[in-house]
């Protein structure tokens, strides 16, 4: 077995092993693991049978198989970036809504503690939110 084939196969197998270990320890959600497992299996196929990349590039009309590989890798990274940006946007929105709900609940709690004839007491926040938390 040539060195580059062995290195590619070893990298793919290590990636799959890492994925399963992260899943087992609940450090990675299944929806992401399926995507990364598909990437690792595709890498394993290309590493074990390098001629398959040449065959696919011929069928697609790409002159240099390495160009196809880099294009596909770039598209995978772009897809991951877009997906993570969408997930981050959803999480920021949820954080904002939760912060608003907590503020309303604190206001309601202050109103419930208010005794007739006294001004409501506004206590300072116990846990300040950092400026970069994305809460508007």
Biotite code that builds the C-alpha atoms (Angstrom):
import biotite.structure as struc

atoms = struc.array([
    struc.Atom([0.000, 0.000, 0.000], chain_id="A", res_id=1, res_name="UNK", atom_name="CA", element="C"),
    struc.Atom([1.377, 3.394, -0.958], chain_id="A", res_id=2, res_name="UNK", atom_name="CA", element="C"),
    struc.Atom([2.080, 5.906, 1.783], chain_id="A", res_id=3, res_name="UNK", atom_name="CA", element="C"),
    struc.Atom([-0.531, 8.466, 0.662], chain_id="A", res_id=4, res_name="UNK", atom_name="CA", element="C"),
    struc.Atom([-3.221, 5.780, 0.458], chain_id="A", res_id=5, res_name="UNK", atom_name="CA", element="C"),
    struc.Atom([-2.315, 4.495, 3.912], chain_id="A", res_id=6, res_name="UNK", atom_name="CA", element="C"),
    struc.Atom([-2.316, 8.034, 5.296], chain_id="A", res_id=7, res_name="UNK", atom_name="CA", element="C"),
    struc.Atom([-5.725, 8.813, 3.773], chain_id="A", res_id=8, res_name="UNK", atom_name="CA", element="C"),
    struc.Atom([-7.248, 5.570, 5.060], chain_id="A", res_id=9, res_name="UNK", atom_name="CA", element="C"),
    struc.Atom([-5.744, 6.118, 8.518], chain_id="A", res_id=10, res_name="UNK", atom_name="CA", element="C"),
    struc.Atom([-7.098, 9.688, 8.630], chain_id="A", res_id=11, res_name="UNK", atom_name="CA", element="C"),
    struc.Atom([-10.581, 8.546, 7.620], chain_id="A", res_id=12, res_name="UNK", atom_name="CA", element="C"),
    struc.Atom([-10.640, 5.712, 10.145], chain_id="A", res_id=13, res_name="UNK", atom_name="CA", element="C"),
    struc.Atom([-9.410, 8.031, 12.918], chain_id="A", res_id=14, res_name="UNK", atom_name="CA", element="C"),
    struc.Atom([-12.092, 10.557, 11.987], chain_id="A", res_id=15, res_name="UNK", atom_name="CA", element="C"),
    struc.Atom([-14.810, 7.891, 12.196], chain_id="A", res_id=16, res_name="UNK", atom_name="CA", element="C"),
    struc.Atom([-13.434, 6.663, 15.539], chain_id="A", res_id=17, res_name="UNK", atom_name="CA", element="C"),
    struc.Atom([-13.403, 10.235, 16.873], chain_id="A", res_id=18, res_name="UNK", atom_name="CA", element="C"),
    struc.Atom([-16.998, 10.747, 15.717], chain_id="A", res_id=19, res_name="UNK", atom_name="CA", element="C"),
    struc.Atom([-18.200, 7.612, 17.482], chain_id="A", res_id=20, res_name="UNK", atom_name="CA", element="C"),
    struc.Atom([-16.331, 8.560, 20.650], chain_id="A", res_id=21, res_name="UNK", atom_name="CA", element="C"),
    struc.Atom([-17.810, 12.070, 20.610], chain_id="A", res_id=22, res_name="UNK", atom_name="CA", element="C"),
    struc.Atom([-21.277, 10.594, 20.099], chain_id="A", res_id=23, res_name="UNK", atom_name="CA", element="C"),
    struc.Atom([-20.751, 8.148, 22.938], chain_id="A", res_id=24, res_name="UNK", atom_name="CA", element="C"),
    struc.Atom([-19.724, 10.973, 25.288], chain_id="A", res_id=25, res_name="UNK", atom_name="CA", element="C"),
    struc.Atom([-22.608, 13.136, 24.042], chain_id="A", res_id=26, res_name="UNK", atom_name="CA", element="C"),
    struc.Atom([-20.196, 15.827, 22.797], chain_id="A", res_id=27, res_name="UNK", atom_name="CA", element="C"),
    struc.Atom([-21.696, 15.777, 19.292], chain_id="A", res_id=28, res_name="UNK", atom_name="CA", element="C"),
    struc.Atom([-25.329, 15.617, 18.237], chain_id="A", res_id=29, res_name="UNK", atom_name="CA", element="C"),
    struc.Atom([-26.469, 12.932, 15.831], chain_id="A", res_id=30, res_name="UNK", atom_name="CA", element="C"),
    struc.Atom([-27.558, 15.386, 13.151], chain_id="A", res_id=31, res_name="UNK", atom_name="CA", element="C"),
    struc.Atom([-23.982, 16.644, 12.843], chain_id="A", res_id=32, res_name="UNK", atom_name="CA", element="C"),
    struc.Atom([-22.402, 13.206, 13.192], chain_id="A", res_id=33, res_name="UNK", atom_name="CA", element="C"),
    struc.Atom([-24.253, 11.879, 10.142], chain_id="A", res_id=34, res_name="UNK", atom_name="CA", element="C"),
    struc.Atom([-22.838, 14.675, 8.005], chain_id="A", res_id=35, res_name="UNK", atom_name="CA", element="C"),
    struc.Atom([-19.267, 14.190, 9.264], chain_id="A", res_id=36, res_name="UNK", atom_name="CA", element="C"),
    struc.Atom([-19.538, 10.407, 8.925], chain_id="A", res_id=37, res_name="UNK", atom_name="CA", element="C"),
    struc.Atom([-20.542, 10.863, 5.265], chain_id="A", res_id=38, res_name="UNK", atom_name="CA", element="C"),
    struc.Atom([-17.518, 13.124, 4.732], chain_id="A", res_id=39, res_name="UNK", atom_name="CA", element="C"),
    struc.Atom([-15.222, 10.576, 6.422], chain_id="A", res_id=40, res_name="UNK", atom_name="CA", element="C"),
    struc.Atom([-16.613, 7.696, 4.331], chain_id="A", res_id=41, res_name="UNK", atom_name="CA", element="C"),
    struc.Atom([-16.214, 9.720, 1.125], chain_id="A", res_id=42, res_name="UNK", atom_name="CA", element="C"),
    struc.Atom([-12.634, 10.498, 2.154], chain_id="A", res_id=43, res_name="UNK", atom_name="CA", element="C"),
    struc.Atom([-12.057, 6.808, 2.831], chain_id="A", res_id=44, res_name="UNK", atom_name="CA", element="C"),
    struc.Atom([-13.339, 5.871, -0.638], chain_id="A", res_id=45, res_name="UNK", atom_name="CA", element="C"),
    struc.Atom([-11.142, 8.481, -2.348], chain_id="A", res_id=46, res_name="UNK", atom_name="CA", element="C"),
    struc.Atom([-8.124, 7.483, -0.237], chain_id="A", res_id=47, res_name="UNK", atom_name="CA", element="C"),
    struc.Atom([-8.553, 3.735, -0.770], chain_id="A", res_id=48, res_name="UNK", atom_name="CA", element="C"),
    struc.Atom([-9.367, 4.041, -4.482], chain_id="A", res_id=49, res_name="UNK", atom_name="CA", element="C"),
    struc.Atom([-7.703, 7.211, -5.810], chain_id="A", res_id=50, res_name="UNK", atom_name="CA", element="C"),
    struc.Atom([-8.731, 6.294, -9.346], chain_id="A", res_id=51, res_name="UNK", atom_name="CA", element="C"),
    struc.Atom([-12.370, 6.839, -8.332], chain_id="A", res_id=52, res_name="UNK", atom_name="CA", element="C"),
    struc.Atom([-11.691, 10.583, -8.130], chain_id="A", res_id=53, res_name="UNK", atom_name="CA", element="C"),
    struc.Atom([-10.295, 10.494, -11.664], chain_id="A", res_id=54, res_name="UNK", atom_name="CA", element="C"),
    struc.Atom([-13.331, 8.533, -12.871], chain_id="A", res_id=55, res_name="UNK", atom_name="CA", element="C"),
    struc.Atom([-15.780, 11.032, -11.309], chain_id="A", res_id=56, res_name="UNK", atom_name="CA", element="C"),
    struc.Atom([-13.848, 14.039, -12.633], chain_id="A", res_id=57, res_name="UNK", atom_name="CA", element="C"),
    struc.Atom([-13.877, 12.523, -16.134], chain_id="A", res_id=58, res_name="UNK", atom_name="CA", element="C"),
    struc.Atom([-17.641, 12.028, -15.962], chain_id="A", res_id=59, res_name="UNK", atom_name="CA", element="C"),
    struc.Atom([-18.156, 15.617, -14.812], chain_id="A", res_id=60, res_name="UNK", atom_name="CA", element="C"),
    struc.Atom([-15.747, 17.033, -17.377], chain_id="A", res_id=61, res_name="UNK", atom_name="CA", element="C"),
    struc.Atom([-13.210, 18.346, -14.869], chain_id="A", res_id=62, res_name="UNK", atom_name="CA", element="C"),
    struc.Atom([-9.709, 18.260, -16.362], chain_id="A", res_id=63, res_name="UNK", atom_name="CA", element="C"),
    struc.Atom([-7.736, 17.925, -13.113], chain_id="A", res_id=64, res_name="UNK", atom_name="CA", element="C"),
    struc.Atom([-9.122, 15.561, -10.426], chain_id="A", res_id=65, res_name="UNK", atom_name="CA", element="C"),
    struc.Atom([-7.482, 17.632, -7.660], chain_id="A", res_id=66, res_name="UNK", atom_name="CA", element="C"),
    struc.Atom([-9.561, 20.632, -8.778], chain_id="A", res_id=67, res_name="UNK", atom_name="CA", element="C"),
    struc.Atom([-12.723, 18.612, -8.253], chain_id="A", res_id=68, res_name="UNK", atom_name="CA", element="C"),
    struc.Atom([-11.513, 17.538, -4.824], chain_id="A", res_id=69, res_name="UNK", atom_name="CA", element="C"),
    struc.Atom([-10.756, 21.120, -3.773], chain_id="A", res_id=70, res_name="UNK", atom_name="CA", element="C"),
    struc.Atom([-14.042, 22.389, -5.167], chain_id="A", res_id=71, res_name="UNK", atom_name="CA", element="C"),
    struc.Atom([-16.055, 19.749, -3.292], chain_id="A", res_id=72, res_name="UNK", atom_name="CA", element="C"),
    struc.Atom([-14.080, 20.408, -0.085], chain_id="A", res_id=73, res_name="UNK", atom_name="CA", element="C"),
    struc.Atom([-14.725, 24.154, -0.434], chain_id="A", res_id=74, res_name="UNK", atom_name="CA", element="C"),
    struc.Atom([-18.451, 23.558, -0.927], chain_id="A", res_id=75, res_name="UNK", atom_name="CA", element="C"),
    struc.Atom([-18.552, 21.307, 2.150], chain_id="A", res_id=76, res_name="UNK", atom_name="CA", element="C"),
    struc.Atom([-16.866, 23.991, 4.247], chain_id="A", res_id=77, res_name="UNK", atom_name="CA", element="C"),
    struc.Atom([-19.230, 26.631, 2.871], chain_id="A", res_id=78, res_name="UNK", atom_name="CA", element="C"),
    struc.Atom([-22.245, 24.463, 3.726], chain_id="A", res_id=79, res_name="UNK", atom_name="CA", element="C"),
    struc.Atom([-20.963, 23.906, 7.263], chain_id="A", res_id=80, res_name="UNK", atom_name="CA", element="C"),
    struc.Atom([-20.375, 27.645, 7.733], chain_id="A", res_id=81, res_name="UNK", atom_name="CA", element="C"),
    struc.Atom([-23.852, 28.549, 6.481], chain_id="A", res_id=82, res_name="UNK", atom_name="CA", element="C"),
    struc.Atom([-25.458, 25.871, 8.655], chain_id="A", res_id=83, res_name="UNK", atom_name="CA", element="C"),
    struc.Atom([-23.591, 27.058, 11.758], chain_id="A", res_id=84, res_name="UNK", atom_name="CA", element="C"),
    struc.Atom([-24.491, 30.679, 11.011], chain_id="A", res_id=85, res_name="UNK", atom_name="CA", element="C"),
    struc.Atom([-28.168, 29.726, 10.771], chain_id="A", res_id=86, res_name="UNK", atom_name="CA", element="C"),
    struc.Atom([-27.941, 27.754, 14.033], chain_id="A", res_id=87, res_name="UNK", atom_name="CA", element="C"),
    struc.Atom([-26.211, 30.692, 15.747], chain_id="A", res_id=88, res_name="UNK", atom_name="CA", element="C"),
    struc.Atom([-28.919, 33.081, 14.539], chain_id="A", res_id=89, res_name="UNK", atom_name="CA", element="C"),
    struc.Atom([-31.634, 30.821, 15.937], chain_id="A", res_id=90, res_name="UNK", atom_name="CA", element="C"),
    struc.Atom([-29.839, 30.556, 19.268], chain_id="A", res_id=91, res_name="UNK", atom_name="CA", element="C"),
    struc.Atom([-29.370, 34.350, 19.500], chain_id="A", res_id=92, res_name="UNK", atom_name="CA", element="C"),
    struc.Atom([-33.090, 34.836, 18.865], chain_id="A", res_id=93, res_name="UNK", atom_name="CA", element="C"),
    struc.Atom([-33.982, 32.266, 21.530], chain_id="A", res_id=94, res_name="UNK", atom_name="CA", element="C"),
    struc.Atom([-31.600, 33.951, 23.991], chain_id="A", res_id=95, res_name="UNK", atom_name="CA", element="C"),
    struc.Atom([-33.196, 37.347, 23.316], chain_id="A", res_id=96, res_name="UNK", atom_name="CA", element="C"),
    struc.Atom([-36.715, 35.966, 23.816], chain_id="A", res_id=97, res_name="UNK", atom_name="CA", element="C"),
    struc.Atom([-35.687, 34.205, 27.031], chain_id="A", res_id=98, res_name="UNK", atom_name="CA", element="C"),
    struc.Atom([-34.046, 37.391, 28.367], chain_id="A", res_id=99, res_name="UNK", atom_name="CA", element="C"),
    struc.Atom([-37.253, 39.321, 27.668], chain_id="A", res_id=100, res_name="UNK", atom_name="CA", element="C"),
    struc.Atom([-39.334, 36.652, 29.409], chain_id="A", res_id=101, res_name="UNK", atom_name="CA", element="C"),
    struc.Atom([-37.032, 36.729, 32.454], chain_id="A", res_id=102, res_name="UNK", atom_name="CA", element="C"),
    struc.Atom([-37.307, 40.525, 32.603], chain_id="A", res_id=103, res_name="UNK", atom_name="CA", element="C"),
    struc.Atom([-41.110, 40.322, 32.471], chain_id="A", res_id=104, res_name="UNK", atom_name="CA", element="C"),
    struc.Atom([-41.162, 37.645, 35.163], chain_id="A", res_id=105, res_name="UNK", atom_name="CA", element="C"),
    struc.Atom([-38.909, 39.760, 37.412], chain_id="A", res_id=106, res_name="UNK", atom_name="CA", element="C"),
    struc.Atom([-41.203, 42.740, 36.894], chain_id="A", res_id=107, res_name="UNK", atom_name="CA", element="C"),
    struc.Atom([-44.228, 40.598, 37.749], chain_id="A", res_id=108, res_name="UNK", atom_name="CA", element="C"),
    struc.Atom([-42.432, 39.242, 40.842], chain_id="A", res_id=109, res_name="UNK", atom_name="CA", element="C"),
    struc.Atom([-41.576, 42.770, 41.977], chain_id="A", res_id=110, res_name="UNK", atom_name="CA", element="C"),
    struc.Atom([-45.207, 43.802, 41.520], chain_id="A", res_id=111, res_name="UNK", atom_name="CA", element="C"),
    struc.Atom([-46.392, 40.795, 43.533], chain_id="A", res_id=112, res_name="UNK", atom_name="CA", element="C"),
    struc.Atom([-43.983, 41.643, 46.380], chain_id="A", res_id=113, res_name="UNK", atom_name="CA", element="C"),
    struc.Atom([-45.152, 45.261, 46.430], chain_id="A", res_id=114, res_name="UNK", atom_name="CA", element="C"),
    struc.Atom([-47.098, 46.117, 49.543], chain_id="A", res_id=115, res_name="UNK", atom_name="CA", element="C"),
    struc.Atom([-49.980, 48.623, 49.255], chain_id="A", res_id=116, res_name="UNK", atom_name="CA", element="C"),
    struc.Atom([-48.844, 52.191, 49.894], chain_id="A", res_id=117, res_name="UNK", atom_name="CA", element="C"),
    struc.Atom([-45.154, 51.513, 49.132], chain_id="A", res_id=118, res_name="UNK", atom_name="CA", element="C"),
    struc.Atom([-43.127, 52.105, 46.025], chain_id="A", res_id=119, res_name="UNK", atom_name="CA", element="C"),
    struc.Atom([-41.987, 48.925, 44.261], chain_id="A", res_id=120, res_name="UNK", atom_name="CA", element="C"),
    struc.Atom([-38.402, 48.099, 45.031], chain_id="A", res_id=121, res_name="UNK", atom_name="CA", element="C"),
    struc.Atom([-36.194, 47.407, 42.033], chain_id="A", res_id=122, res_name="UNK", atom_name="CA", element="C"),
    struc.Atom([-33.293, 45.197, 42.993], chain_id="A", res_id=123, res_name="UNK", atom_name="CA", element="C"),
    struc.Atom([-30.142, 45.196, 40.868], chain_id="A", res_id=124, res_name="UNK", atom_name="CA", element="C"),
    struc.Atom([-29.622, 42.200, 38.663], chain_id="A", res_id=125, res_name="UNK", atom_name="CA", element="C"),
    struc.Atom([-27.806, 39.411, 40.436], chain_id="A", res_id=126, res_name="UNK", atom_name="CA", element="C"),
    struc.Atom([-26.194, 37.953, 37.315], chain_id="A", res_id=127, res_name="UNK", atom_name="CA", element="C"),
    struc.Atom([-25.108, 40.621, 34.814], chain_id="A", res_id=128, res_name="UNK", atom_name="CA", element="C"),
    struc.Atom([-25.209, 39.659, 31.158], chain_id="A", res_id=129, res_name="UNK", atom_name="CA", element="C"),
    struc.Atom([-21.882, 40.203, 29.337], chain_id="A", res_id=130, res_name="UNK", atom_name="CA", element="C"),
    struc.Atom([-21.921, 42.811, 26.573], chain_id="A", res_id=131, res_name="UNK", atom_name="CA", element="C"),
    struc.Atom([-21.073, 40.255, 23.886], chain_id="A", res_id=132, res_name="UNK", atom_name="CA", element="C"),
    struc.Atom([-23.916, 37.860, 24.737], chain_id="A", res_id=133, res_name="UNK", atom_name="CA", element="C"),
    struc.Atom([-25.949, 39.060, 21.752], chain_id="A", res_id=134, res_name="UNK", atom_name="CA", element="C"),
    struc.Atom([-28.881, 40.192, 23.913], chain_id="A", res_id=135, res_name="UNK", atom_name="CA", element="C"),
    struc.Atom([-30.391, 43.379, 22.538], chain_id="A", res_id=136, res_name="UNK", atom_name="CA", element="C"),
])
